[in-house]
Amino acid sequence: MASLNLRTNFHQLIDSINNEVVLSKFYELISKHHNATNGDLWNRLSKEELDELLLSDLESEDADNLIPHSKMAAKHKKWL
């Protein structure tokens, strides 16, 4: 979709929402995304969090460490 069409559709969508709570949440979401800089979350992590994240990524490359989606879906069924 071309940028002009996206903008037009976006404005129409916003204009059609009559719920202030929905508009407020929508605004927060778009605003946070717009104001975020690349690597912002990564830069806020502590040394320990970075180490844990990198270790998790490394461990995920070994298929023996992975849990099938069906098993996780069954385990967390009440939240899905």
mmCIF file of the N, C-alpha and C atoms, coordinates in Angstrom:
data_MODEL
# 
_entry.id   MODEL 
# 
loop_
_atom_site.group_PDB 
_atom_site.id 
_atom_site.type_symbol 
_atom_site.label_atom_id 
_atom_site.label_alt_id 
_atom_site.label_comp_id 
_atom_site.label_asym_id 
_atom_site.label_entity_id 
_atom_site.label_seq_id 
_atom_site.pdbx_PDB_ins_code 
_atom_site.Cartn_x 
_atom_site.Cartn_y 
_atom_site.Cartn_z 
_atom_site.occupancy 
_atom_site.B_iso_or_equiv 
_atom_site.pdbx_formal_charge 
_atom_site.auth_seq_id 
_atom_site.auth_comp_id 
_atom_site.auth_asym_id 
_atom_site.auth_atom_id 
_atom_site.pdbx_PDB_model_num 
ATOM 1   N N  . MET A 1 1  ? 0.852   -1.169  0.000  1.00 0.00 ? 1  MET A N  1 
ATOM 2   C CA . MET A 1 1  ? 0.000   0.000   0.000  1.00 0.00 ? 1  MET A CA 1 
ATOM 3   C C  . MET A 1 1  ? 0.902   1.238   0.000  1.00 0.00 ? 1  MET A C  1 
ATOM 4   N N  . ALA A 1 2  ? 0.595   2.157   -0.854 1.00 0.00 ? 2  ALA A N  1 
ATOM 5   C CA . ALA A 1 2  ? 1.394   3.372   -0.970 1.00 0.00 ? 2  ALA A CA 1 
ATOM 6   C C  . ALA A 1 2  ? 1.244   4.230   0.289  1.00 0.00 ? 2  ALA A C  1 
ATOM 7   N N  . SER A 1 3  ? 2.255   5.019   0.548  1.00 0.00 ? 3  SER A N  1 
ATOM 8   C CA . SER A 1 3  ? 2.279   5.855   1.746  1.00 0.00 ? 3  SER A CA 1 
ATOM 9   C C  . SER A 1 3  ? 1.053   6.760   1.845  1.00 0.00 ? 3  SER A C  1 
ATOM 10  N N  . LEU A 1 4  ? 0.657   7.347   0.734  1.00 0.00 ? 4  LEU A N  1 
ATOM 11  C CA . LEU A 1 4  ? -0.501  8.249   0.747  1.00 0.00 ? 4  LEU A CA 1 
ATOM 12  C C  . LEU A 1 4  ? -1.776  7.486   1.113  1.00 0.00 ? 4  LEU A C  1 
ATOM 13  N N  . ASN A 1 5  ? -1.943  6.282   0.555  1.00 0.00 ? 5  ASN A N  1 
ATOM 14  C CA . ASN A 1 5  ? -3.115  5.455   0.891  1.00 0.00 ? 5  ASN A CA 1 
ATOM 15  C C  . ASN A 1 5  ? -3.093  5.053   2.361  1.00 0.00 ? 5  ASN A C  1 
ATOM 16  N N  . LEU A 1 6  ? -1.922  4.690   2.851  1.00 0.00 ? 6  LEU A N  1 
ATOM 17  C CA . LEU A 1 6  ? -1.792  4.327   4.265  1.00 0.00 ? 6  LEU A CA 1 
ATOM 18  C C  . LEU A 1 6  ? -2.208  5.480   5.165  1.00 0.00 ? 6  LEU A C  1 
ATOM 19  N N  . ARG A 1 7  ? -1.697  6.651   4.852  1.00 0.00 ? 7  ARG A N  1 
ATOM 20  C CA . ARG A 1 7  ? -2.030  7.827   5.669  1.00 0.00 ? 7  ARG A CA 1 
ATOM 21  C C  . ARG A 1 7  ? -3.529  8.129   5.622  1.00 0.00 ? 7  ARG A C  1 
ATOM 22  N N  . THR A 1 8  ? -4.104  8.048   4.440  1.00 0.00 ? 8  THR A N  1 
ATOM 23  C CA . THR A 1 8  ? -5.532  8.313   4.292  1.00 0.00 ? 8  THR A CA 1 
ATOM 24  C C  . THR A 1 8  ? -6.349  7.305   5.093  1.00 0.00 ? 8  THR A C  1 
ATOM 25  N N  . ASN A 1 9  ? -6.012  6.019   4.938  1.00 0.00 ? 9  ASN A N  1 
ATOM 26  C CA . ASN A 1 9  ? -6.726  4.976   5.665  1.00 0.00 ? 9  ASN A CA 1 
ATOM 27  C C  . ASN A 1 9  ? -6.531  5.109   7.173  1.00 0.00 ? 9  ASN A C  1 
ATOM 28  N N  . PHE A 1 10 ? -5.325  5.482   7.570  1.00 0.00 ? 10 PHE A N  1 
ATOM 29  C CA . PHE A 1 10 ? -5.013  5.668   8.981  1.00 0.00 ? 10 PHE A CA 1 
ATOM 30  C C  . PHE A 1 10 ? -5.866  6.790   9.572  1.00 0.00 ? 10 PHE A C  1 
ATOM 31  N N  . HIS A 1 11 ? -5.949  7.901   8.869  1.00 0.00 ? 11 HIS A N  1 
ATOM 32  C CA . HIS A 1 11 ? -6.756  9.034   9.334  1.00 0.00 ? 11 HIS A CA 1 
ATOM 33  C C  . HIS A 1 11 ? -8.234  8.654   9.392  1.00 0.00 ? 11 HIS A C  1 
ATOM 34  N N  . GLN A 1 12 ? -8.698  7.911   8.402  1.00 0.00 ? 12 GLN A N  1 
ATOM 35  C CA . GLN A 1 12 ? -10.101 7.488   8.395  1.00 0.00 ? 12 GLN A CA 1 
ATOM 36  C C  . GLN A 1 12 ? -10.391 6.559   9.575  1.00 0.00 ? 12 GLN A C  1 
ATOM 37  N N  . LEU A 1 13 ? -9.459  5.667   9.843  1.00 0.00 ? 13 LEU A N  1 
ATOM 38  C CA . LEU A 1 13 ? -9.622  4.765   10.974 1.00 0.00 ? 13 LEU A CA 1 
ATOM 39  C C  . LEU A 1 13 ? -9.712  5.553   12.280 1.00 0.00 ? 13 LEU A C  1 
ATOM 40  N N  . ILE A 1 14 ? -8.792  6.462   12.475 1.00 0.00 ? 14 ILE A N  1 
ATOM 41  C CA . ILE A 1 14 ? -8.790  7.281   13.691 1.00 0.00 ? 14 ILE A CA 1 
ATOM 42  C C  . ILE A 1 14 ? -10.084 8.091   13.801 1.00 0.00 ? 14 ILE A C  1 
ATOM 43  N N  . ASP A 1 15 ? -10.508 8.680   12.697 1.00 0.00 ? 15 ASP A N  1 
ATOM 44  C CA . ASP A 1 15 ? -11.736 9.480   12.711 1.00 0.00 ? 15 ASP A CA 1 
ATOM 45  C C  . ASP A 1 15 ? -12.975 8.644   13.009 1.00 0.00 ? 15 ASP A C  1 
ATOM 46  N N  . SER A 1 16 ? -12.912 7.349   12.730 1.00 0.00 ? 16 SER A N  1 
ATOM 47  C CA . SER A 1 16 ? -14.092 6.492   12.947 1.00 0.00 ? 16 SER A CA 1 
ATOM 48  C C  . SER A 1 16 ? -14.177 5.946   14.372 1.00 0.00 ? 16 SER A C  1 
ATOM 49  N N  . ILE A 1 17 ? -13.130 6.110   15.172 1.00 0.00 ? 17 ILE A N  1 
ATOM 50  C CA . ILE A 1 17 ? -13.118 5.599   16.541 1.00 0.00 ? 17 ILE A CA 1 
ATOM 51  C C  . ILE A 1 17 ? -13.737 6.640   17.473 1.00 0.00 ? 17 ILE A C  1 
ATOM 52  N N  . ASN A 1 18 ? -14.804 6.219   18.154 1.00 0.00 ? 18 ASN A N  1 
ATOM 53  C CA . ASN A 1 18 ? -15.508 7.137   19.057 1.00 0.00 ? 18 ASN A CA 1 
ATOM 54  C C  . ASN A 1 18 ? -15.212 6.870   20.519 1.00 0.00 ? 18 ASN A C  1 
ATOM 55  N N  . ASN A 1 19 ? -14.419 5.881   20.790 1.00 0.00 ? 19 ASN A N  1 
ATOM 56  C CA . ASN A 1 19 ? -14.102 5.489   22.161 1.00 0.00 ? 19 ASN A CA 1 
ATOM 57  C C  . ASN A 1 19 ? -12.793 6.165   22.585 1.00 0.00 ? 19 ASN A C  1 
ATOM 58  N N  . GLU A 1 20 ? -12.871 7.043   23.577 1.00 0.00 ? 20 GLU A N  1 
ATOM 59  C CA . GLU A 1 20 ? -11.690 7.806   24.005 1.00 0.00 ? 20 GLU A CA 1 
ATOM 60  C C  . GLU A 1 20 ? -10.597 6.914   24.579 1.00 0.00 ? 20 GLU A C  1 
ATOM 61  N N  . VAL A 1 21 ? -10.989 5.845   25.268 1.00 0.00 ? 21 VAL A N  1 
ATOM 62  C CA . VAL A 1 21 ? -10.007 4.923   25.836 1.00 0.00 ? 21 VAL A CA 1 
ATOM 63  C C  . VAL A 1 21 ? -9.227  4.240   24.711 1.00 0.00 ? 21 VAL A C  1 
ATOM 64  N N  . VAL A 1 22 ? -9.933  3.781   23.698 1.00 0.00 ? 22 VAL A N  1 
ATOM 65  C CA . VAL A 1 22 ? -9.269  3.133   22.551 1.00 0.00 ? 22 VAL A CA 1 
ATOM 66  C C  . VAL A 1 22 ? -8.348  4.124   21.856 1.00 0.00 ? 22 VAL A C  1 
ATOM 67  N N  . LEU A 1 23 ? -8.823  5.325   21.640 1.00 0.00 ? 23 LEU A N  1 
ATOM 68  C CA . LEU A 1 23 ? -7.992  6.353   21.000 1.00 0.00 ? 23 LEU A CA 1 
ATOM 69  C C  . LEU A 1 23 ? -6.745  6.646   21.828 1.00 0.00 ? 23 LEU A C  1 
ATOM 70  N N  . SER A 1 24 ? -6.908  6.725   23.132 1.00 0.00 ? 24 SER A N  1 
ATOM 71  C CA . SER A 1 24 ? -5.786  7.009   24.017 1.00 0.00 ? 24 SER A CA 1 
ATOM 72  C C  . SER A 1 24 ? -4.744  5.889   23.957 1.00 0.00 ? 24 SER A C  1 
ATOM 73  N N  . LYS A 1 25 ? -5.206  4.643   24.003 1.00 0.00 ? 25 LYS A N  1 
ATOM 74  C CA . LYS A 1 25 ? -4.292  3.497   23.926 1.00 0.00 ? 25 LYS A CA 1 
ATOM 75  C C  . LYS A 1 25 ? -3.586  3.458   22.567 1.00 0.00 ? 25 LYS A C  1 
ATOM 76  N N  . PHE A 1 26 ? -4.328  3.721   21.529 1.00 0.00 ? 26 PHE A N  1 
ATOM 77  C CA . PHE A 1 26 ? -3.784  3.751   20.177 1.00 0.00 ? 26 PHE A CA 1 
ATOM 78  C C  . PHE A 1 26 ? -2.697  4.830   20.070 1.00 0.00 ? 26 PHE A C  1 
ATOM 79  N N  . TYR A 1 27 ? -2.996  5.984   20.618 1.00 0.00 ? 27 TYR A N  1 
ATOM 80  C CA . TYR A 1 27 ? -2.037  7.088   20.604 1.00 0.00 ? 27 TYR A CA 1 
ATOM 81  C C  . TYR A 1 27 ? -0.755  6.716   21.357 1.00 0.00 ? 27 TYR A C  1 
ATOM 82  N N  . GLU A 1 28 ? -0.915  6.110   22.546 1.00 0.00 ? 28 GLU A N  1 
ATOM 83  C CA . GLU A 1 28 ? 0.247   5.699   23.337 1.00 0.00 ? 28 GLU A CA 1 
ATOM 84  C C  . GLU A 1 28 ? 1.126   4.727   22.557 1.00 0.00 ? 28 GLU A C  1 
ATOM 85  N N  . LEU A 1 29 ? 0.484   3.745   21.935 1.00 0.00 ? 29 LEU A N  1 
ATOM 86  C CA . LEU A 1 29 ? 1.209   2.738   21.170 1.00 0.00 ? 29 LEU A CA 1 
ATOM 87  C C  . LEU A 1 29 ? 1.996   3.364   20.020 1.00 0.00 ? 29 LEU A C  1 
ATOM 88  N N  . ILE A 1 30 ? 1.336   4.176   19.233 1.00 0.00 ? 30 ILE A N  1 
ATOM 89  C CA . ILE A 1 30 ? 1.991   4.802   18.083 1.00 0.00 ? 30 ILE A CA 1 
ATOM 90  C C  . ILE A 1 30 ? 3.066   5.778   18.552 1.00 0.00 ? 30 ILE A C  1 
ATOM 91  N N  . SER A 1 31 ? 2.790   6.519   19.593 1.00 0.00 ? 31 SER A N  1 
ATOM 92  C CA . SER A 1 31 ? 3.736   7.493   20.117 1.00 0.00 ? 31 SER A CA 1 
ATOM 93  C C  . SER A 1 31 ? 5.015   6.818   20.617 1.00 0.00 ? 31 SER A C  1 
ATOM 94  N N  . LYS A 1 32 ? 4.852   5.718   21.388 1.00 0.00 ? 32 LYS A N  1 
ATOM 95  C CA . LYS A 1 32 ? 6.022   4.997   21.886 1.00 0.00 ? 32 LYS A CA 1 
ATOM 96  C C  . LYS A 1 32 ? 6.861   4.457   20.746 1.00 0.00 ? 32 LYS A C  1 
ATOM 97  N N  . HIS A 1 33 ? 6.197   3.907   19.760 1.00 0.00 ? 33 HIS A N  1 
ATOM 98  C CA . HIS A 1 33 ? 6.920   3.339   18.618 1.00 0.00 ? 33 HIS A CA 1 
ATOM 99  C C  . HIS A 1 33 ? 7.648   4.450   17.849 1.00 0.00 ? 33 HIS A C  1 
ATOM 100 N N  . HIS A 1 34 ? 6.968   5.556   17.672 1.00 0.00 ? 34 HIS A N  1 
ATOM 101 C CA . HIS A 1 34 ? 7.552   6.672   16.925 1.00 0.00 ? 34 HIS A CA 1 
ATOM 102 C C  . HIS A 1 34 ? 8.762   7.279   17.650 1.00 0.00 ? 34 HIS A C  1 
ATOM 103 N N  . ASN A 1 35 ? 8.698   7.340   18.971 1.00 0.00 ? 35 ASN A N  1 
ATOM 104 C CA . ASN A 1 35 ? 9.758   7.975   19.752 1.00 0.00 ? 35 ASN A CA 1 
ATOM 105 C C  . ASN A 1 35 ? 10.899  7.030   20.126 1.00 0.00 ? 35 ASN A C  1 
ATOM 106 N N  . ALA A 1 36 ? 10.700  5.743   19.922 1.00 0.00 ? 36 ALA A N  1 
ATOM 107 C CA . ALA A 1 36 ? 11.739  4.769   20.267 1.00 0.00 ? 36 ALA A CA 1 
ATOM 108 C C  . ALA A 1 36 ? 12.904  4.868   19.283 1.00 0.00 ? 36 ALA A C  1 
ATOM 109 N N  . THR A 1 37 ? 14.087  4.665   19.805 1.00 0.00 ? 37 THR A N  1 
ATOM 110 C CA . THR A 1 37 ? 15.264  4.655   18.940 1.00 0.00 ? 37 THR A CA 1 
ATOM 111 C C  . THR A 1 37 ? 15.769  3.226   18.819 1.00 0.00 ? 37 THR A C  1 
ATOM 112 N N  . ASN A 1 38 ? 16.447  2.951   17.739 1.00 0.00 ? 38 ASN A N  1 
ATOM 113 C CA . ASN A 1 38 ? 16.994  1.614   17.518 1.00 0.00 ? 38 ASN A CA 1 
ATOM 114 C C  . ASN A 1 38 ? 17.941  1.246   18.647 1.00 0.00 ? 38 ASN A C  1 
ATOM 115 N N  . GLY A 1 39 ? 17.732  0.070   19.219 1.00 0.00 ? 39 GLY A N  1 
ATOM 116 C CA . GLY A 1 39 ? 18.610  -0.403  20.280 1.00 0.00 ? 39 GLY A CA 1 
ATOM 117 C C  . GLY A 1 39 ? 18.282  0.146   21.647 1.00 0.00 ? 39 GLY A C  1 
ATOM 118 N N  . ASP A 1 40 ? 17.193  0.895   21.763 1.00 0.00 ? 40 ASP A N  1 
ATOM 119 C CA . ASP A 1 40 ? 16.842  1.524   23.040 1.00 0.00 ? 40 ASP A CA 1 
ATOM 120 C C  . ASP A 1 40 ? 16.619  0.478   24.126 1.00 0.00 ? 40 ASP A C  1 
ATOM 121 N N  . LEU A 1 41 ? 15.867  -0.552  23.840 1.00 0.00 ? 41 LEU A N  1 
ATOM 122 C CA . LEU A 1 41 ? 15.606  -1.601  24.827 1.00 0.00 ? 41 LEU A CA 1 
ATOM 123 C C  . LEU A 1 41 ? 16.899  -2.337  25.173 1.00 0.00 ? 41 LEU A C  1 
ATOM 124 N N  . TRP A 1 42 ? 17.653  -2.692  24.177 1.00 0.00 ? 42 TRP A N  1 
ATOM 125 C CA . TRP A 1 42 ? 18.931  -3.409  24.371 1.00 0.00 ? 42 TRP A CA 1 
ATOM 126 C C  . TRP A 1 42 ? 19.848  -2.617  25.297 1.00 0.00 ? 42 TRP A C  1 
ATOM 127 N N  . ASN A 1 43 ? 19.920  -1.329  25.097 1.00 0.00 ? 43 ASN A N  1 
ATOM 128 C CA . ASN A 1 43 ? 20.809  -0.474  25.885 1.00 0.00 ? 43 ASN A CA 1 
ATOM 129 C C  . ASN A 1 43 ? 20.361  -0.317  27.337 1.00 0.00 ? 43 ASN A C  1 
ATOM 130 N N  . ARG A 1 44 ? 19.097  -0.600  27.619 1.00 0.00 ? 44 ARG A N  1 
ATOM 131 C CA . ARG A 1 44 ? 18.598  -0.485  28.988 1.00 0.00 ? 44 ARG A CA 1 
ATOM 132 C C  . ARG A 1 44 ? 18.808  -1.758  29.793 1.00 0.00 ? 44 ARG A C  1 
ATOM 133 N N  . LEU A 1 45 ? 19.200  -2.840  29.149 1.00 0.00 ? 45 LEU A N  1 
ATOM 134 C CA . LEU A 1 45 ? 19.389  -4.099  29.865 1.00 0.00 ? 45 LEU A CA 1 
ATOM 135 C C  . LEU A 1 45 ? 20.670  -4.061  30.696 1.00 0.00 ? 45 LEU A C  1 
ATOM 136 N N  . SER A 1 46 ? 20.605  -4.719  31.862 1.00 0.00 ? 46 SER A N  1 
ATOM 137 C CA . SER A 1 46 ? 21.795  -4.815  32.713 1.00 0.00 ? 46 SER A CA 1 
ATOM 138 C C  . SER A 1 46 ? 22.752  -5.843  32.108 1.00 0.00 ? 46 SER A C  1 
ATOM 139 N N  . LYS A 1 47 ? 23.957  -5.899  32.617 1.00 0.00 ? 47 LYS A N  1 
ATOM 140 C CA . LYS A 1 47 ? 24.953  -6.880  32.157 1.00 0.00 ? 47 LYS A CA 1 
ATOM 141 C C  . LYS A 1 47 ? 24.414  -8.294  32.332 1.00 0.00 ? 47 LYS A C  1 
ATOM 142 N N  . GLU A 1 48 ? 23.780  -8.549  33.473 1.00 0.00 ? 48 GLU A N  1 
ATOM 143 C CA . GLU A 1 48 ? 23.227  -9.873  33.758 1.00 0.00 ? 48 GLU A CA 1 
ATOM 144 C C  . GLU A 1 48 ? 22.106  -10.224 32.774 1.00 0.00 ? 48 GLU A C  1 
ATOM 145 N N  . GLU A 1 49 ? 21.241  -9.257  32.488 1.00 0.00 ? 49 GLU A N  1 
ATOM 146 C CA . GLU A 1 49 ? 20.143  -9.489  31.546 1.00 0.00 ? 49 GLU A CA 1 
ATOM 147 C C  . GLU A 1 49 ? 20.674  -9.754  30.141 1.00 0.00 ? 49 GLU A C  1 
ATOM 148 N N  . LEU A 1 50 ? 21.686  -8.997  29.738 1.00 0.00 ? 50 LEU A N  1 
ATOM 149 C CA . LEU A 1 50 ? 22.301  -9.218  28.426 1.00 0.00 ? 50 LEU A CA 1 
ATOM 150 C C  . LEU A 1 50 ? 22.910  -10.611 28.337 1.00 0.00 ? 50 LEU A C  1 
ATOM 151 N N  . ASP A 1 51 ? 23.647  -11.003 29.386 1.00 0.00 ? 51 ASP A N  1 
ATOM 152 C CA . ASP A 1 51 ? 24.269  -12.329 29.408 1.00 0.00 ? 51 ASP A CA 1 
ATOM 153 C C  . ASP A 1 51 ? 23.217  -13.427 29.314 1.00 0.00 ? 51 ASP A C  1 
ATOM 154 N N  . GLU A 1 52 ? 22.146  -13.284 30.073 1.00 0.00 ? 52 GLU A N  1 
ATOM 155 C CA . GLU A 1 52 ? 21.064  -14.283 30.071 1.00 0.00 ? 52 GLU A CA 1 
ATOM 156 C C  . GLU A 1 52 ? 20.395  -14.369 28.698 1.00 0.00 ? 52 GLU A C  1 
ATOM 157 N N  . LEU A 1 53 ? 20.151  -13.226 28.101 1.00 0.00 ? 53 LEU A N  1 
ATOM 158 C CA . LEU A 1 53 ? 19.523  -13.190 26.781 1.00 0.00 ? 53 LEU A CA 1 
ATOM 159 C C  . LEU A 1 53 ? 20.414  -13.837 25.725 1.00 0.00 ? 53 LEU A C  1 
ATOM 160 N N  . LEU A 1 54 ? 21.686  -13.517 25.751 1.00 0.00 ? 54 LEU A N  1 
ATOM 161 C CA . LEU A 1 54 ? 22.614  -14.102 24.786 1.00 0.00 ? 54 LEU A CA 1 
ATOM 162 C C  . LEU A 1 54 ? 22.770  -15.606 25.003 1.00 0.00 ? 54 LEU A C  1 
ATOM 163 N N  . LEU A 1 55 ? 22.786  -16.037 26.264 1.00 0.00 ? 55 LEU A N  1 
ATOM 164 C CA . LEU A 1 55 ? 22.867  -17.464 26.564 1.00 0.00 ? 55 LEU A CA 1 
ATOM 165 C C  . LEU A 1 55 ? 21.604  -18.185 26.075 1.00 0.00 ? 55 LEU A C  1 
ATOM 166 N N  . SER A 1 56 ? 20.451  -17.586 26.286 1.00 0.00 ? 56 SER A N  1 
ATOM 167 C CA . SER A 1 56 ? 19.194  -18.174 25.818 1.00 0.00 ? 56 SER A CA 1 
ATOM 168 C C  . SER A 1 56 ? 19.199  -18.336 24.307 1.00 0.00 ? 56 SER A C  1 
ATOM 169 N N  . ASP A 1 57 ? 19.688  -17.324 23.622 1.00 0.00 ? 57 ASP A N  1 
ATOM 170 C CA . ASP A 1 57 ? 19.772  -17.395 22.161 1.00 0.00 ? 57 ASP A CA 1 
ATOM 171 C C  . ASP A 1 57 ? 20.692  -18.533 21.732 1.00 0.00 ? 57 ASP A C  1 
ATOM 172 N N  . LEU A 1 58 ? 21.831  -18.639 22.378 1.00 0.00 ? 58 LEU A N  1 
ATOM 173 C CA . LEU A 1 58 ? 22.789  -19.698 22.054 1.00 0.00 ? 58 LEU A CA 1 
ATOM 174 C C  . LEU A 1 58 ? 22.177  -21.078 22.321 1.00 0.00 ? 58 LEU A C  1 
ATOM 175 N N  . GLU A 1 59 ? 21.523  -21.227 23.465 1.00 0.00 ? 59 GLU A N  1 
ATOM 176 C CA . GLU A 1 59 ? 20.907  -22.509 23.815 1.00 0.00 ? 59 GLU A CA 1 
ATOM 177 C C  . GLU A 1 59 ? 19.767  -22.876 22.873 1.00 0.00 ? 59 GLU A C  1 
ATOM 178 N N  . SER A 1 60 ? 19.105  -21.884 22.305 1.00 0.00 ? 60 SER A N  1 
ATOM 179 C CA . SER A 1 60 ? 17.982  -22.163 21.409 1.00 0.00 ? 60 SER A CA 1 
ATOM 180 C C  . SER A 1 60 ? 18.428  -22.766 20.078 1.00 0.00 ? 60 SER A C  1 
ATOM 181 N N  . GLU A 1 61 ? 19.708  -22.723 19.794 1.00 0.00 ? 61 GLU A N  1 
ATOM 182 C CA . GLU A 1 61 ? 20.221  -23.312 18.557 1.00 0.00 ? 61 GLU A CA 1 
ATOM 183 C C  . GLU A 1 61 ? 20.317  -24.836 18.648 1.00 0.00 ? 61 GLU A C  1 
ATOM 184 N N  . ASP A 1 62 ? 20.253  -25.387 19.862 1.00 0.00 ? 62 ASP A N  1 
ATOM 185 C CA . ASP A 1 62 ? 20.288  -26.832 20.072 1.00 0.00 ? 62 ASP A CA 1 
ATOM 186 C C  . ASP A 1 62 ? 18.846  -27.338 20.165 1.00 0.00 ? 62 ASP A C  1 
ATOM 187 N N  . ALA A 1 63 ? 18.430  -28.174 19.224 1.00 0.00 ? 63 ALA A N  1 
ATOM 188 C CA . ALA A 1 63 ? 17.057  -28.675 19.169 1.00 0.00 ? 63 ALA A CA 1 
ATOM 189 C C  . ALA A 1 63 ? 16.648  -29.407 20.444 1.00 0.00 ? 63 ALA A C  1 
ATOM 190 N N  . ASP A 1 64 ? 17.597  -29.985 21.167 1.00 0.00 ? 64 ASP A N  1 
ATOM 191 C CA . ASP A 1 64 ? 17.281  -30.684 22.419 1.00 0.00 ? 64 ASP A CA 1 
ATOM 192 C C  . ASP A 1 64 ? 16.775  -29.735 23.501 1.00 0.00 ? 64 ASP A C  1 
ATOM 193 N N  . ASN A 1 65 ? 17.066  -28.465 23.364 1.00 0.00 ? 65 ASN A N  1 
ATOM 194 C CA . ASN A 1 65 ? 16.635  -27.477 24.354 1.00 0.00 ? 65 ASN A CA 1 
ATOM 195 C C  . ASN A 1 65 ? 15.263  -26.876 24.039 1.00 0.00 ? 65 ASN A C  1 
ATOM 196 N N  . LEU A 1 66 ? 14.706  -27.229 22.901 1.00 0.00 ? 66 LEU A N  1 
ATOM 197 C CA . LEU A 1 66 ? 13.450  -26.618 22.473 1.00 0.00 ? 66 LEU A CA 1 
ATOM 198 C C  . LEU A 1 66 ? 12.250  -27.431 22.943 1.00 0.00 ? 66 LEU A C  1 
ATOM 199 N N  . ILE A 1 67 ? 11.146  -26.742 23.196 1.00 0.00 ? 67 ILE A N  1 
ATOM 200 C CA . ILE A 1 67 ? 9.893   -27.366 23.615 1.00 0.00 ? 67 ILE A CA 1 
ATOM 201 C C  . ILE A 1 67 ? 8.897   -27.182 22.469 1.00 0.00 ? 67 ILE A C  1 
ATOM 202 N N  . PRO A 1 68 ? 8.225   -28.255 22.064 1.00 0.00 ? 68 PRO A N  1 
ATOM 203 C CA . PRO A 1 68 ? 7.256   -28.128 20.964 1.00 0.00 ? 68 PRO A CA 1 
ATOM 204 C C  . PRO A 1 68 ? 6.139   -27.131 21.300 1.00 0.00 ? 68 PRO A C  1 
ATOM 205 N N  . HIS A 1 69 ? 5.693   -26.431 20.289 1.00 0.00 ? 69 HIS A N  1 
ATOM 206 C CA . HIS A 1 69 ? 4.626   -25.434 20.461 1.00 0.00 ? 69 HIS A CA 1 
ATOM 207 C C  . HIS A 1 69 ? 3.382   -26.068 21.071 1.00 0.00 ? 69 HIS A C  1 
ATOM 208 N N  . SER A 1 70 ? 3.019   -27.275 20.611 1.00 0.00 ? 70 SER A N  1 
ATOM 209 C CA . SER A 1 70 ? 1.817   -27.941 21.121 1.00 0.00 ? 70 SER A CA 1 
ATOM 210 C C  . SER A 1 70 ? 1.908   -28.178 22.633 1.00 0.00 ? 70 SER A C  1 
ATOM 211 N N  . LYS A 1 71 ? 3.090   -28.511 23.120 1.00 0.00 ? 71 LYS A N  1 
ATOM 212 C CA . LYS A 1 71 ? 3.275   -28.747 24.552 1.00 0.00 ? 71 LYS A CA 1 
ATOM 213 C C  . LYS A 1 71 ? 3.132   -27.438 25.341 1.00 0.00 ? 71 LYS A C  1 
ATOM 214 N N  . MET A 1 72 ? 3.706   -26.374 24.824 1.00 0.00 ? 72 MET A N  1 
ATOM 215 C CA . MET A 1 72 ? 3.595   -25.076 25.502 1.00 0.00 ? 72 MET A CA 1 
ATOM 216 C C  . MET A 1 72 ? 2.161   -24.556 25.449 1.00 0.00 ? 72 MET A C  1 
ATOM 217 N N  . ALA A 1 73 ? 1.475   -24.775 24.324 1.00 0.00 ? 73 ALA A N  1 
ATOM 218 C CA . ALA A 1 73 ? 0.088   -24.335 24.199 1.00 0.00 ? 73 ALA A CA 1 
ATOM 219 C C  . ALA A 1 73 ? -0.791  -25.075 25.209 1.00 0.00 ? 73 ALA A C  1 
ATOM 220 N N  . ALA A 1 74 ? -0.550  -26.376 25.372 1.00 0.00 ? 74 ALA A N  1 
ATOM 221 C CA . ALA A 1 74 ? -1.314  -27.157 26.348 1.00 0.00 ? 74 ALA A CA 1 
ATOM 222 C C  . ALA A 1 74 ? -1.025  -26.683 27.774 1.00 0.00 ? 74 ALA A C  1 
ATOM 223 N N  . LYS A 1 75 ? 0.218   -26.384 28.049 1.00 0.00 ? 75 LYS A N  1 
ATOM 224 C CA . LYS A 1 75 ? 0.620   -25.946 29.392 1.00 0.00 ? 75 LYS A CA 1 
ATOM 225 C C  . LYS A 1 75 ? -0.010  -24.603 29.758 1.00 0.00 ? 75 LYS A C  1 
ATOM 226 N N  . HIS A 1 76 ? -0.138  -23.724 28.775 1.00 0.00 ? 76 HIS A N  1 
ATOM 227 C CA . HIS A 1 76 ? -0.627  -22.367 29.026 1.00 0.00 ? 76 HIS A CA 1 
ATOM 228 C C  . HIS A 1 76 ? -2.009  -22.146 28.428 1.00 0.00 ? 76 HIS A C  1 
ATOM 229 N N  . LYS A 1 77 ? -2.762  -23.236 28.283 1.00 0.00 ? 77 LYS A N  1 
ATOM 230 C CA . LYS A 1 77 ? -4.079  -23.193 27.638 1.00 0.00 ? 77 LYS A CA 1 
ATOM 231 C C  . LYS A 1 77 ? -5.007  -22.157 28.252 1.00 0.00 ? 77 LYS A C  1 
ATOM 232 N N  . LYS A 1 78 ? -4.979  -22.018 29.572 1.00 0.00 ? 78 LYS A N  1 
ATOM 233 C CA . LYS A 1 78 ? -5.908  -21.101 30.221 1.00 0.00 ? 78 LYS A CA 1 
ATOM 234 C C  . LYS A 1 78 ? -5.652  -19.635 29.858 1.00 0.00 ? 78 LYS A C  1 
ATOM 235 N N  . TRP A 1 79 ? -4.483  -19.315 29.358 1.00 0.00 ? 79 TRP A N  1 
ATOM 236 C CA . TRP A 1 79 ? -4.164  -17.939 28.979 1.00 0.00 ? 79 TRP A CA 1 
ATOM 237 C C  . TRP A 1 79 ? -4.275  -17.698 27.478 1.00 0.00 ? 79 TRP A C  1 
ATOM 238 N N  . LEU A 1 80 ? -4.445  -18.746 26.724 1.00 0.00 ? 80 LEU A N  1 
ATOM 239 C CA . LEU A 1 80 ? -4.521  -18.603 25.255 1.00 0.00 ? 80 LEU A CA 1 
ATOM 240 C C  . LEU A 1 80 ? -5.945  -18.494 24.771 1.00 0.00 ? 80 LEU A C  1 
# 
